[in-house]
Amino acid sequence: MAEKKRGRGRRKSAAAREIDAELKRFVGKNVVLDTSTPIVYIGRLESVSEKFIGLKDVDVHDTSRGGSTKEVYCIDARKYGVKKNRNFALVSRGAVISISLLEDVVEY
C-alpha cells in the first residue's frame, strides 16, 4: 500500500509518531545519544526532526581518544556535569542507536 503524501514528505507511521512523542518529553533535559561508533553526545535536547536531533551545550566525545569507556564517561558526566565543547550540534538520527536521560545513567 502506497503511503499518502503530506506536503513534500511522507506521512509518518504510528510507530514513528510514538517515538517522536517520547523524544519530545526529553526536550530541555540533558540526554546521552549513543552511537554505533566510539562517539557519544551529551547535551540538552533542543529539537527533534525527521532526520536530526538538535542538542545545545553539547559534549561531543570520542572514546577512542581516551582511556575511558562510554559508560564511564557518561557516569562522570552525570557526577561532575557536562563538559561543553559545542554550543549546538545537529546529530543524524540514523547515527543514534539509543537515547537516554543523563539523570538515568546508573553508577555501578
Backbone atoms as SQL, in Angstrom:
CREATE TABLE atoms (id INTEGER PRIMARY KEY, chain TEXT, resi INTEGER, resn TEXT, atom TEXT, x REAL, y REAL, z REAL);
INSERT INTO atoms VALUES
  (1, 'A', 1, 'MET', 'N', 0.835, -1.180, 0.000),
  (2, 'A', 1, 'MET', 'CA', 0.000, 0.000, 0.000),
  (3, 'A', 1, 'MET', 'C', 0.880, 1.243, 0.000),
  (4, 'A', 2, 'ALA', 'N', 0.637, 2.130, -0.907),
  (5, 'A', 2, 'ALA', 'CA', 1.446, 3.348, -1.009),
  (6, 'A', 2, 'ALA', 'C', 1.105, 4.296, 0.132),
  (7, 'A', 3, 'GLU', 'N', 2.149, 4.976, 0.617),
  (8, 'A', 3, 'GLU', 'CA', 1.928, 5.942, 1.691),
  (9, 'A', 3, 'GLU', 'C', 1.401, 7.233, 1.100),
  (10, 'A', 4, 'LYS', 'N', 0.484, 7.866, 1.819),
  (11, 'A', 4, 'LYS', 'CA', -0.068, 9.135, 1.369),
  (12, 'A', 4, 'LYS', 'C', 0.965, 10.226, 1.566),
  (13, 'A', 5, 'LYS', 'N', 0.992, 11.159, 0.639),
  (14, 'A', 5, 'LYS', 'CA', 1.918, 12.287, 0.720),
  (15, 'A', 5, 'LYS', 'C', 1.310, 13.397, 1.558),
  (16, 'A', 6, 'ARG', 'N', 2.149, 14.059, 2.312),
  (17, 'A', 6, 'ARG', 'CA', 1.747, 15.205, 3.110),
  (18, 'A', 6, 'ARG', 'C', 2.754, 16.294, 2.791),
  (19, 'A', 7, 'GLY', 'N', 2.334, 17.294, 2.098),
  (20, 'A', 7, 'GLY', 'CA', 3.280, 18.341, 1.697),
  (21, 'A', 7, 'GLY', 'C', 4.346, 17.727, 0.813),
  (22, 'A', 8, 'ARG', 'N', 5.612, 17.907, 1.174),
  (23, 'A', 8, 'ARG', 'CA', 6.718, 17.360, 0.395),
  (24, 'A', 8, 'ARG', 'C', 7.208, 16.031, 0.952),
  (25, 'A', 9, 'GLY', 'N', 6.799, 15.671, 2.172),
  (26, 'A', 9, 'GLY', 'CA', 7.295, 14.451, 2.801),
  (27, 'A', 9, 'GLY', 'C', 6.233, 13.384, 2.861),
  (28, 'A', 10, 'ARG', 'N', 6.595, 12.261, 3.440),
  (29, 'A', 10, 'ARG', 'CA', 5.665, 11.160, 3.611),
  (30, 'A', 10, 'ARG', 'C', 5.021, 11.247, 4.983),
  (31, 'A', 11, 'ARG', 'N', 3.858, 10.668, 5.083),
  (32, 'A', 11, 'ARG', 'CA', 3.172, 10.593, 6.370),
  (33, 'A', 11, 'ARG', 'C', 3.921, 9.630, 7.260),
  (34, 'A', 12, 'LYS', 'N', 4.103, 9.999, 8.510),
  (35, 'A', 12, 'LYS', 'CA', 4.824, 9.156, 9.455),
  (36, 'A', 12, 'LYS', 'C', 3.945, 8.003, 9.906),
  (37, 'A', 13, 'SER', 'N', 4.573, 6.879, 10.155),
  (38, 'A', 13, 'SER', 'CA', 3.852, 5.728, 10.691),
  (39, 'A', 13, 'SER', 'C', 3.476, 6.002, 12.140),
  (40, 'A', 14, 'ALA', 'N', 2.570, 5.200, 12.660),
  (41, 'A', 14, 'ALA', 'CA', 2.165, 5.344, 14.061),
  (42, 'A', 14, 'ALA', 'C', 3.361, 5.135, 14.980),
  (43, 'A', 15, 'ALA', 'N', 4.231, 4.178, 14.640),
  (44, 'A', 15, 'ALA', 'CA', 5.415, 3.912, 15.462),
  (45, 'A', 15, 'ALA', 'C', 6.351, 5.114, 15.465),
  (46, 'A', 16, 'ALA', 'N', 6.550, 5.749, 14.314),
  (47, 'A', 16, 'ALA', 'CA', 7.425, 6.923, 14.217),
  (48, 'A', 16, 'ALA', 'C', 6.848, 8.088, 15.017),
  (49, 'A', 17, 'ARG', 'N', 5.528, 8.268, 14.965),
  (50, 'A', 17, 'ARG', 'CA', 4.899, 9.344, 15.748),
  (51, 'A', 17, 'ARG', 'C', 5.045, 9.085, 17.241),
  (52, 'A', 18, 'GLU', 'N', 4.950, 7.819, 17.637),
  (53, 'A', 18, 'GLU', 'CA', 5.095, 7.463, 19.054),
  (54, 'A', 18, 'GLU', 'C', 6.520, 7.738, 19.535),
  (55, 'A', 19, 'ILE', 'N', 7.512, 7.390, 18.711),
  (56, 'A', 19, 'ILE', 'CA', 8.912, 7.661, 19.059),
  (57, 'A', 19, 'ILE', 'C', 9.129, 9.164, 19.195),
  (58, 'A', 20, 'ASP', 'N', 8.611, 9.942, 18.262),
  (59, 'A', 20, 'ASP', 'CA', 8.760, 11.399, 18.329),
  (60, 'A', 20, 'ASP', 'C', 8.115, 11.962, 19.592),
  (61, 'A', 21, 'ALA', 'N', 6.958, 11.448, 19.971),
  (62, 'A', 21, 'ALA', 'CA', 6.289, 11.917, 21.189),
  (63, 'A', 21, 'ALA', 'C', 7.144, 11.610, 22.413),
  (64, 'A', 22, 'GLU', 'N', 7.752, 10.429, 22.448),
  (65, 'A', 22, 'GLU', 'CA', 8.627, 10.068, 23.560),
  (66, 'A', 22, 'GLU', 'C', 9.838, 11.004, 23.616),
  (67, 'A', 23, 'LEU', 'N', 10.455, 11.257, 22.469),
  (68, 'A', 23, 'LEU', 'CA', 11.619, 12.139, 22.422),
  (69, 'A', 23, 'LEU', 'C', 11.272, 13.554, 22.883),
  (70, 'A', 24, 'LYS', 'N', 10.117, 14.031, 22.521),
  (71, 'A', 24, 'LYS', 'CA', 9.737, 15.399, 22.885),
  (72, 'A', 24, 'LYS', 'C', 9.574, 15.560, 24.390),
  (73, 'A', 25, 'ARG', 'N', 9.345, 14.462, 25.109),
  (74, 'A', 25, 'ARG', 'CA', 9.294, 14.535, 26.578),
  (75, 'A', 25, 'ARG', 'C', 10.660, 14.896, 27.153),
  (76, 'A', 26, 'PHE', 'N', 11.727, 14.630, 26.387),
  (77, 'A', 26, 'PHE', 'CA', 13.091, 14.886, 26.841),
  (78, 'A', 26, 'PHE', 'C', 13.576, 16.296, 26.518),
  (79, 'A', 27, 'VAL', 'N', 12.804, 17.060, 25.745),
  (80, 'A', 27, 'VAL', 'CA', 13.228, 18.405, 25.340),
  (81, 'A', 27, 'VAL', 'C', 13.489, 19.250, 26.590),
  (82, 'A', 28, 'GLY', 'N', 14.641, 19.927, 26.580),
  (83, 'A', 28, 'GLY', 'CA', 15.036, 20.779, 27.695),
  (84, 'A', 28, 'GLY', 'C', 15.835, 20.047, 28.763),
  (85, 'A', 29, 'LYS', 'N', 16.008, 18.750, 28.601),
  (86, 'A', 29, 'LYS', 'CA', 16.751, 17.952, 29.579),
  (87, 'A', 29, 'LYS', 'C', 18.052, 17.453, 28.967),
  (88, 'A', 30, 'ASN', 'N', 19.036, 17.179, 29.823),
  (89, 'A', 30, 'ASN', 'CA', 20.295, 16.614, 29.343),
  (90, 'A', 30, 'ASN', 'C', 20.093, 15.149, 28.977),
  (91, 'A', 31, 'VAL', 'N', 20.572, 14.803, 27.776),
  (92, 'A', 31, 'VAL', 'CA', 20.438, 13.445, 27.269),
  (93, 'A', 31, 'VAL', 'C', 21.786, 12.909, 26.817),
  (94, 'A', 32, 'VAL', 'N', 21.850, 11.604, 26.701),
  (95, 'A', 32, 'VAL', 'CA', 23.003, 10.901, 26.151),
  (96, 'A', 32, 'VAL', 'C', 22.544, 10.279, 24.838),
  (97, 'A', 33, 'LEU', 'N', 23.240, 10.624, 23.746),
  (98, 'A', 33, 'LEU', 'CA', 22.995, 9.986, 22.451),
  (99, 'A', 33, 'LEU', 'C', 24.143, 9.017, 22.214),
  (100, 'A', 34, 'ASP', 'N', 23.836, 7.745, 22.231),
  (101, 'A', 34, 'ASP', 'CA', 24.845, 6.724, 21.988),
  (102, 'A', 34, 'ASP', 'C', 24.810, 6.373, 20.511),
  (103, 'A', 35, 'THR', 'N', 25.991, 6.159, 19.943),
  (104, 'A', 35, 'THR', 'CA', 26.089, 5.801, 18.533),
  (105, 'A', 35, 'THR', 'C', 26.798, 4.458, 18.406),
  (106, 'A', 36, 'SER', 'N', 26.778, 3.902, 17.209),
  (107, 'A', 36, 'SER', 'CA', 27.484, 2.643, 16.977),
  (108, 'A', 36, 'SER', 'C', 28.985, 2.874, 16.782),
  (109, 'A', 37, 'THR', 'N', 29.401, 4.121, 16.827),
  (110, 'A', 37, 'THR', 'CA', 30.809, 4.499, 16.714),
  (111, 'A', 37, 'THR', 'C', 31.352, 4.777, 18.115),
  (112, 'A', 38, 'PRO', 'N', 32.615, 5.109, 18.260),
  (113, 'A', 38, 'PRO', 'CA', 33.142, 5.466, 19.584),
  (114, 'A', 38, 'PRO', 'C', 32.660, 6.828, 20.099),
  (115, 'A', 39, 'ILE', 'N', 31.891, 7.538, 19.304),
  (116, 'A', 39, 'ILE', 'CA', 31.452, 8.884, 19.687),
  (117, 'A', 39, 'ILE', 'C', 30.162, 8.831, 20.488),
  (118, 'A', 40, 'VAL', 'N', 30.130, 9.619, 21.567),
  (119, 'A', 40, 'VAL', 'CA', 28.934, 9.783, 22.384),
  (120, 'A', 40, 'VAL', 'C', 28.650, 11.284, 22.477),
  (121, 'A', 41, 'TYR', 'N', 27.374, 11.633, 22.429),
  (122, 'A', 41, 'TYR', 'CA', 26.944, 13.031, 22.533),
  (123, 'A', 41, 'TYR', 'C', 26.177, 13.191, 23.833),
  (124, 'A', 42, 'ILE', 'N', 26.545, 14.207, 24.616),
  (125, 'A', 42, 'ILE', 'CA', 25.830, 14.506, 25.852),
  (126, 'A', 42, 'ILE', 'C', 25.490, 15.989, 25.819),
  (127, 'A', 43, 'GLY', 'N', 24.209, 16.300, 25.923),
  (128, 'A', 43, 'GLY', 'CA', 23.801, 17.701, 25.899),
  (129, 'A', 43, 'GLY', 'C', 22.314, 17.848, 26.137),
  (130, 'A', 44, 'ARG', 'N', 21.859, 19.093, 26.120),
  (131, 'A', 44, 'ARG', 'CA', 20.447, 19.392, 26.360),
  (132, 'A', 44, 'ARG', 'C', 19.671, 19.253, 25.057),
  (133, 'A', 45, 'LEU', 'N', 18.668, 18.407, 25.066),
  (134, 'A', 45, 'LEU', 'CA', 17.857, 18.192, 23.867),
  (135, 'A', 45, 'LEU', 'C', 17.089, 19.461, 23.541),
  (136, 'A', 46, 'GLU', 'N', 17.313, 19.963, 22.340),
  (137, 'A', 46, 'GLU', 'CA', 16.703, 21.218, 21.903),
  (138, 'A', 46, 'GLU', 'C', 15.587, 20.972, 20.895),
  (139, 'A', 47, 'SER', 'N', 15.825, 20.042, 19.956),
  (140, 'A', 47, 'SER', 'CA', 14.841, 19.827, 18.900),
  (141, 'A', 47, 'SER', 'C', 14.941, 18.411, 18.351),
  (142, 'A', 48, 'VAL', 'N', 13.824, 17.986, 17.747),
  (143, 'A', 48, 'VAL', 'CA', 13.752, 16.668, 17.120),
  (144, 'A', 48, 'VAL', 'C', 13.047, 16.859, 15.783),
  (145, 'A', 49, 'SER', 'N', 13.693, 16.404, 14.715),
  (146, 'A', 49, 'SER', 'CA', 13.056, 16.433, 13.402),
  (147, 'A', 49, 'SER', 'C', 13.150, 15.031, 12.805),
  (148, 'A', 50, 'GLU', 'N', 12.635, 14.899, 11.621),
  (149, 'A', 50, 'GLU', 'CA', 12.634, 13.594, 10.968),
  (150, 'A', 50, 'GLU', 'C', 14.045, 13.048, 10.766),
  (151, 'A', 51, 'LYS', 'N', 15.017, 13.934, 10.509),
  (152, 'A', 51, 'LYS', 'CA', 16.375, 13.483, 10.197),
  (153, 'A', 51, 'LYS', 'C', 17.423, 13.826, 11.246),
  (154, 'A', 52, 'PHE', 'N', 17.134, 14.800, 12.107),
  (155, 'A', 52, 'PHE', 'CA', 18.155, 15.270, 13.036),
  (156, 'A', 52, 'PHE', 'C', 17.624, 15.408, 14.458),
  (157, 'A', 53, 'ILE', 'N', 18.571, 15.318, 15.397),
  (158, 'A', 53, 'ILE', 'CA', 18.319, 15.629, 16.792),
  (159, 'A', 53, 'ILE', 'C', 19.224, 16.805, 17.131),
  (160, 'A', 54, 'GLY', 'N', 18.645, 17.877, 17.624),
  (161, 'A', 54, 'GLY', 'CA', 19.413, 19.073, 17.958),
  (162, 'A', 54, 'GLY', 'C', 19.737, 19.113, 19.442),
  (163, 'A', 55, 'LEU', 'N', 21.026, 19.274, 19.743),
  (164, 'A', 55, 'LEU', 'CA', 21.483, 19.375, 21.129),
  (165, 'A', 55, 'LEU', 'C', 22.133, 20.724, 21.358),
  (166, 'A', 56, 'LYS', 'N', 21.935, 21.268, 22.554),
  (167, 'A', 56, 'LYS', 'CA', 22.538, 22.533, 22.951),
  (168, 'A', 56, 'LYS', 'C', 23.494, 22.260, 24.105),
  (169, 'A', 57, 'ASP', 'N', 24.557, 23.069, 24.205),
  (170, 'A', 57, 'ASP', 'CA', 25.563, 22.913, 25.263),
  (171, 'A', 57, 'ASP', 'C', 26.052, 21.465, 25.303),
  (172, 'A', 58, 'VAL', 'N', 26.687, 21.066, 24.219),
  (173, 'A', 58, 'VAL', 'CA', 26.986, 19.665, 23.927),
  (174, 'A', 58, 'VAL', 'C', 28.435, 19.291, 24.218),
  (175, 'A', 59, 'ASP', 'N', 28.598, 18.087, 24.724),
  (176, 'A', 59, 'ASP', 'CA', 29.907, 17.447, 24.830),
  (177, 'A', 59, 'ASP', 'C', 29.930, 16.342, 23.785),
  (178, 'A', 60, 'VAL', 'N', 30.716, 16.547, 22.735),
  (179, 'A', 60, 'VAL', 'CA', 30.924, 15.517, 21.725),
  (180, 'A', 60, 'VAL', 'C', 32.226, 14.835, 22.107),
  (181, 'A', 61, 'HIS', 'N', 32.149, 13.566, 22.468),
  (182, 'A', 61, 'HIS', 'CA', 33.324, 12.878, 22.992),
  (183, 'A', 61, 'HIS', 'C', 33.613, 11.602, 22.206),
  (184, 'A', 62, 'ASP', 'N', 34.848, 11.485, 21.744),
  (185, 'A', 62, 'ASP', 'CA', 35.319, 10.302, 21.030),
  (186, 'A', 62, 'ASP', 'C', 36.069, 9.424, 22.027),
  (187, 'A', 63, 'THR', 'N', 35.472, 8.327, 22.433),
  (188, 'A', 63, 'THR', 'CA', 36.083, 7.469, 23.450),
  (189, 'A', 63, 'THR', 'C', 37.293, 6.703, 22.927),
  (190, 'A', 64, 'SER', 'N', 37.504, 6.696, 21.628),
  (191, 'A', 64, 'SER', 'CA', 38.700, 6.022, 21.099),
  (192, 'A', 64, 'SER', 'C', 39.962, 6.852, 21.358),
  (193, 'A', 65, 'ARG', 'N', 39.798, 8.107, 21.744),
  (194, 'A', 65, 'ARG', 'CA', 40.935, 9.002, 22.001),
  (195, 'A', 65, 'ARG', 'C', 41.289, 9.109, 23.471),
  (196, 'A', 66, 'GLY', 'N', 40.608, 8.366, 24.298),
  (197, 'A', 66, 'GLY', 'CA', 40.884, 8.457, 25.729),
  (198, 'A', 66, 'GLY', 'C', 40.894, 7.079, 26.356),
  (199, 'A', 67, 'GLY', 'N', 41.047, 7.059, 27.648),
  (200, 'A', 67, 'GLY', 'CA', 41.152, 5.789, 28.343),
  (201, 'A', 67, 'GLY', 'C', 39.849, 5.259, 28.905),
  (202, 'A', 68, 'SER', 'N', 38.740, 6.005, 28.767),
  (203, 'A', 68, 'SER', 'CA', 37.501, 5.545, 29.388),
  (204, 'A', 68, 'SER', 'C', 36.504, 5.022, 28.364),
  (205, 'A', 69, 'THR', 'N', 35.634, 4.142, 28.837),
  (206, 'A', 69, 'THR', 'CA', 34.552, 3.635, 28.002),
  (207, 'A', 69, 'THR', 'C', 33.429, 4.663, 27.963),
  (208, 'A', 70, 'LYS', 'N', 32.464, 4.454, 27.091),
  (209, 'A', 70, 'LYS', 'CA', 31.309, 5.340, 27.047),
  (210, 'A', 70, 'LYS', 'C', 30.578, 5.339, 28.384),
  (211, 'A', 71, 'GLU', 'N', 30.462, 4.165, 28.983),
  (212, 'A', 71, 'GLU', 'CA', 29.732, 4.055, 30.249),
  (213, 'A', 71, 'GLU', 'C', 30.405, 4.894, 31.343),
  (214, 'A', 72, 'VAL', 'N', 31.712, 4.744, 31.481),
  (215, 'A', 72, 'VAL', 'CA', 32.445, 5.503, 32.494),
  (216, 'A', 72, 'VAL', 'C', 32.358, 6.997, 32.193),
  (217, 'A', 73, 'TYR', 'N', 32.479, 7.371, 30.925),
  (218, 'A', 73, 'TYR', 'CA', 32.405, 8.783, 30.559),
  (219, 'A', 73, 'TYR', 'C', 31.037, 9.367, 30.922),
  (220, 'A', 74, 'CYS', 'N', 29.968, 8.615, 30.675),
  (221, 'A', 74, 'CYS', 'CA', 28.621, 9.084, 30.998),
  (222, 'A', 74, 'CYS', 'C', 28.414, 9.196, 32.507),
  (223, 'A', 75, 'ILE', 'N', 28.942, 8.250, 33.267),
  (224, 'A', 75, 'ILE', 'CA', 28.858, 8.317, 34.730),
  (225, 'A', 75, 'ILE', 'C', 29.558, 9.574, 35.229),
  (226, 'A', 76, 'ASP', 'N', 30.733, 9.859, 34.692),
  (227, 'A', 76, 'ASP', 'CA', 31.467, 11.073, 35.081),
  (228, 'A', 76, 'ASP', 'C', 30.694, 12.338, 34.710),
  (229, 'A', 77, 'ALA', 'N', 30.047, 12.332, 33.536),
  (230, 'A', 77, 'ALA', 'CA', 29.262, 13.498, 33.122),
  (231, 'A', 77, 'ALA', 'C', 28.087, 13.709, 34.072),
  (232, 'A', 78, 'ARG', 'N', 27.497, 12.633, 34.521),
  (233, 'A', 78, 'ARG', 'CA', 26.399, 12.777, 35.475),
  (234, 'A', 78, 'ARG', 'C', 26.902, 13.308, 36.825),
  (235, 'A', 79, 'LYS', 'N', 28.039, 12.778, 37.267),
  (236, 'A', 79, 'LYS', 'CA', 28.605, 13.187, 38.562),
  (237, 'A', 79, 'LYS', 'C', 29.093, 14.627, 38.553),
  (238, 'A', 80, 'TYR', 'N', 29.880, 14.983, 37.517),
  (239, 'A', 80, 'TYR', 'CA', 30.613, 16.252, 37.511),
  (240, 'A', 80, 'TYR', 'C', 30.060, 17.306, 36.558),
  (241, 'A', 81, 'GLY', 'N', 29.078, 16.942, 35.757),
  (242, 'A', 81, 'GLY', 'CA', 28.497, 17.880, 34.801),
  (243, 'A', 81, 'GLY', 'C', 29.016, 17.661, 33.388),
  (244, 'A', 82, 'VAL', 'N', 28.300, 18.220, 32.447),
  (245, 'A', 82, 'VAL', 'CA', 28.627, 18.092, 31.023),
  (246, 'A', 82, 'VAL', 'C', 29.769, 19.046, 30.686),
  (247, 'A', 83, 'LYS', 'N', 30.805, 18.517, 30.037),
  (248, 'A', 83, 'LYS', 'CA', 31.951, 19.331, 29.605),
  (249, 'A', 83, 'LYS', 'C', 31.667, 19.840, 28.192),
  (250, 'A', 84, 'LYS', 'N', 30.979, 20.955, 28.131),
  (251, 'A', 84, 'LYS', 'CA', 30.544, 21.514, 26.851),
  (252, 'A', 84, 'LYS', 'C', 31.733, 21.843, 25.948),
  (253, 'A', 85, 'ASN', 'N', 31.707, 21.314, 24.715),
  (254, 'A', 85, 'ASN', 'CA', 32.700, 21.715, 23.726),
  (255, 'A', 85, 'ASN', 'C', 32.043, 22.161, 22.410),
  (256, 'A', 86, 'ARG', 'N', 30.729, 22.229, 22.401),
  (257, 'A', 86, 'ARG', 'CA', 29.950, 22.764, 21.279),
  (258, 'A', 86, 'ARG', 'C', 28.762, 23.528, 21.866),
  (259, 'A', 87, 'ASN', 'N', 28.427, 24.668, 21.272),
  (260, 'A', 87, 'ASN', 'CA', 27.216, 25.374, 21.677),
  (261, 'A', 87, 'ASN', 'C', 25.974, 24.655, 21.178),
  (262, 'A', 88, 'PHE', 'N', 26.068, 24.098, 19.968),
  (263, 'A', 88, 'PHE', 'CA', 24.923, 23.422, 19.350),
  (264, 'A', 88, 'PHE', 'C', 25.435, 22.368, 18.386),
  (265, 'A', 89, 'ALA', 'N', 24.737, 21.264, 18.287),
  (266, 'A', 89, 'ALA', 'CA', 25.079, 20.221, 17.314),
  (267, 'A', 89, 'ALA', 'C', 23.808, 19.573, 16.800),
  (268, 'A', 90, 'LEU', 'N', 23.782, 19.320, 15.500),
  (269, 'A', 90, 'LEU', 'CA', 22.731, 18.511, 14.892),
  (270, 'A', 90, 'LEU', 'C', 23.314, 17.124, 14.683),
  (271, 'A', 91, 'VAL', 'N', 22.650, 16.121, 15.214),
  (272, 'A', 91, 'VAL', 'CA', 23.112, 14.745, 15.113),
  (273, 'A', 91, 'VAL', 'C', 22.128, 13.985, 14.235),
  (274, 'A', 92, 'SER', 'N', 22.650, 13.278, 13.257),
  (275, 'A', 92, 'SER', 'CA', 21.800, 12.487, 12.372),
  (276, 'A', 92, 'SER', 'C', 21.089, 11.398, 13.172),
  (277, 'A', 93, 'ARG', 'N', 19.786, 11.312, 13.015),
  (278, 'A', 93, 'ARG', 'CA', 19.032, 10.273, 13.733),
  (279, 'A', 93, 'ARG', 'C', 19.499, 8.884, 13.327),
  (280, 'A', 94, 'GLY', 'N', 19.980, 8.745, 12.097),
  (281, 'A', 94, 'GLY', 'CA', 20.462, 7.451, 11.626),
  (282, 'A', 94, 'GLY', 'C', 21.716, 6.988, 12.348),
  (283, 'A', 95, 'ALA', 'N', 22.456, 7.924, 12.939),
  (284, 'A', 95, 'ALA', 'CA', 23.693, 7.582, 13.655),
  (285, 'A', 95, 'ALA', 'C', 23.431, 7.158, 15.093),
  (286, 'A', 96, 'VAL', 'N', 22.243, 7.451, 15.595),
  (287, 'A', 96, 'VAL', 'CA', 21.932, 7.222, 17.011),
  (288, 'A', 96, 'VAL', 'C', 21.323, 5.839, 17.209),
  (289, 'A', 97, 'ILE', 'N', 21.891, 5.096, 18.181),
  (290, 'A', 97, 'ILE', 'CA', 21.324, 3.777, 18.484),
  (291, 'A', 97, 'ILE', 'C', 20.528, 3.775, 19.779),
  (292, 'A', 98, 'SER', 'N', 20.768, 4.751, 20.650),
  (293, 'A', 98, 'SER', 'CA', 19.945, 4.874, 21.852),
  (294, 'A', 98, 'SER', 'C', 20.007, 6.291, 22.390),
  (295, 'A', 99, 'ILE', 'N', 18.932, 6.646, 23.091),
  (296, 'A', 99, 'ILE', 'CA', 18.827, 7.958, 23.722),
  (297, 'A', 99, 'ILE', 'C', 18.344, 7.721, 25.144),
  (298, 'A', 100, 'SER', 'N', 19.024, 8.350, 26.085),
  (299, 'A', 100, 'SER', 'CA', 18.570, 8.253, 27.478),
  (300, 'A', 100, 'SER', 'C', 18.802, 9.578, 28.163),
  (301, 'A', 101, 'LEU', 'N', 18.061, 9.795, 29.215),
  (302, 'A', 101, 'LEU', 'CA', 18.285, 10.982, 30.036),
  (303, 'A', 101, 'LEU', 'C', 19.597, 10.793, 30.789),
  (304, 'A', 102, 'LEU', 'N', 20.370, 11.858, 30.908),
  (305, 'A', 102, 'LEU', 'CA', 21.626, 11.777, 31.670),
  (306, 'A', 102, 'LEU', 'C', 21.327, 11.389, 33.115),
  (307, 'A', 103, 'GLU', 'N', 20.216, 11.857, 33.637),
  (308, 'A', 103, 'GLU', 'CA', 19.860, 11.520, 35.018),
  (309, 'A', 103, 'GLU', 'C', 19.555, 10.031, 35.217),
  (310, 'A', 104, 'ASP', 'N', 19.312, 9.317, 34.124),
  (311, 'A', 104, 'ASP', 'CA', 19.041, 7.879, 34.208),
  (312, 'A', 104, 'ASP', 'C', 20.304, 7.021, 34.127),
  (313, 'A', 105, 'VAL', 'N', 21.447, 7.656, 33.939),
  (314, 'A', 105, 'VAL', 'CA', 22.716, 6.907, 33.929),
  (315, 'A', 105, 'VAL', 'C', 22.965, 6.377, 35.340),
  (316, 'A', 106, 'VAL', 'N', 23.215, 5.083, 35.429),
  (317, 'A', 106, 'VAL', 'CA', 23.371, 4.426, 36.731),
  (318, 'A', 106, 'VAL', 'C', 24.843, 4.199, 37.019),
  (319, 'A', 107, 'GLU', 'N', 25.235, 4.615, 38.202),
  (320, 'A', 107, 'GLU', 'CA', 26.622, 4.394, 38.642),
  (321, 'A', 107, 'GLU', 'C', 26.745, 2.952, 39.123),
  (322, 'A', 108, 'TYR', 'N', 27.801, 2.287, 38.686),
  (323, 'A', 108, 'TYR', 'CA', 27.997, 0.903, 39.120),
  (324, 'A', 108, 'TYR', 'C', 29.293, 0.740, 39.846);
